[in-house]
Amino acid sequence: MVNLEQLARPCILARKDYIPGKPVEEVRRELGIADVIKLASNENPLGTSPLALQAMAREIERNANRYPESLSPELAGRLAEIHGLQPGQVYLDNGLDGVITRIGMTFLNPGDEVVFGQVTFPAYANAASRMNARLVPAGMTPGLRIDVDAVLGALTGRTKLIFLCNPNNPTGTILTRAEYRRVLDHLPDTALLVMDEAYADFADDAEYPRAAADLPDHPNLIVLRTFSKVMGLAGLRLGYALAQAPLVRLLARSREPFPVNRAAQAGALAALEDRDFYERTLQNNRAGRAFYAQALAGLGIRSIPSQANFILIDLGQPARPVFQAMLRLGVIVRPIDEPGLENYLRISIGLPEENQRAVAALAKALGGSTPARATNTKETA
Ligand SMILES: Cc1ncc(COP(=O)(O)O)c(C=O)c1O
């Protein structure tokens, strides 16, 4: 008899399934509600740039039968220009998820250690566990920020990768320039620092550092960006790494031959030129963050000041029943469901009417029960 479990790699068998934000279609099907909004995956609520939509339609019409260019040279060239780098310093893949997997595949041997903040984006742990590397979560500060002392304290001679998410998902907090610099200054030659800047465009704190400026001096630094958030192309799957050219060449060695499809390449190139869409996205996000800060305070709900396109809230009571009740009202948000964070919900910033509906659904779901703590976290960075 075939025993698939014996054939599979143990580190794959041990992995937990990643549970993404619930899709709108699934909620409509399961609960029979037509009018559903999704504020669960930090997507762009404005949709997609009209310029990108036109470019993608044109590309599909003309060239859907042809393989795309393997290394997306035109897009890599434009991104290099934007970030002040050379085209050979840009590595594109199938979403930032694809880039993160590629980094793990390129650098991790079994037993290597991978350090990341305890409350952060799960793809880092996934990339490590796929390669049978050792996960080393570093504790957070009491305000749920990434704790640089804990990160530095977790480094050993076996540390291969350090993933820092900045702004951090799901907390929305940032590492300041000084904190990031401390990590960079203590970075051993035997490890790589990966700065995940998926939400960089939304950060407007003067202390927020953009790490690409440090690439010339650091051959073991990788900076990650995505087209899924501010660029509104999550469905097309396109993310990229910025690093020195030898590191980019290493990443490219294990890639699929055509990781980025034609529509994504064409759409991304056009989206980069759509300043109007970009500015409207940021403006909507700023207004949405301000709205939530005020509305949540009005409900007596503690929230963590966010530098991203989502907000993490502490209900002071188990969040899953509140999440379920909001689902029944047609509003999809995200419970964190991790040990110690059972009381937290993450809400993506939506359109103004979506934000209002989310707050109304939250108030109704809480059913008049007062959250345990009604203070606002003071730790802002
Ligand atoms: C911090 C962070 N990095 C990476 C990703 C993955 O981005 P992509 O859609 O490009 O795979 C996400 C998606 O939510 C994210 O939050």
The ligand as an SDF file (V2000), in Angstrom:
LIG
                    3D

 16 16  0  0  0  0  0  0  0  0999 V2000
    4.3350   42.0250    5.0270 C   0  0  0  0  0  0  0  0  0  0  0  0
    3.9150   41.3000    3.8160 C   0  0  0  0  0  0  0  0  0  0  0  0
    4.8340   40.8080    2.9970 N   0  0  0  0  0  0  0  0  0  0  0  0
    4.4970   40.1500    1.8750 C   0  0  0  0  0  0  0  0  0  0  0  0
    3.1770   39.9600    1.5330 C   0  0  0  0  0  0  0  0  0  0  0  0
    2.8390   39.1700    0.3180 C   0  0  0  0  0  0  0  0  0  0  0  0
    2.6560   40.0140   -0.7570 O   0  0  0  0  0  0  0  0  0  0  0  0
    2.3100   39.4520   -2.1920 P   0  0  0  0  0  0  0  0  0  0  0  0
    0.8650   39.6870   -2.4050 O   0  0  0  0  0  0  0  0  0  0  0  0
    3.1810   40.2680   -3.1130 O   0  0  0  0  0  0  0  0  0  0  0  0
    2.6640   37.9990   -2.2340 O   0  0  0  0  0  0  0  0  0  0  0  0
    2.1650   40.4570    2.3490 C   0  0  0  0  0  0  0  0  0  0  0  0
    0.7570   40.2520    2.0070 C   0  0  0  0  0  0  0  0  0  0  0  0
   -0.1490   40.5390    2.7050 O   0  0  0  0  0  0  0  0  0  0  0  0
    2.5420   41.1340    3.5280 C   0  0  0  0  0  0  0  0  0  0  0  0
    1.6240   41.5900    4.3840 O   0  0  0  0  0  0  0  0  0  0  0  0
  1  2  1  0
  2  3  1  0
  2 15  2  0
  3  4  2  0
  4  5  1  0
  5  6  1  0
  5 12  2  0
  6  7  1  0
  7  8  1  0
  8  9  2  0
  8 10  1  0
  8 11  1  0
 12 13  1  0
 12 15  1  0
 13 14  2  0
 15 16  1  0
M  END
$$$$
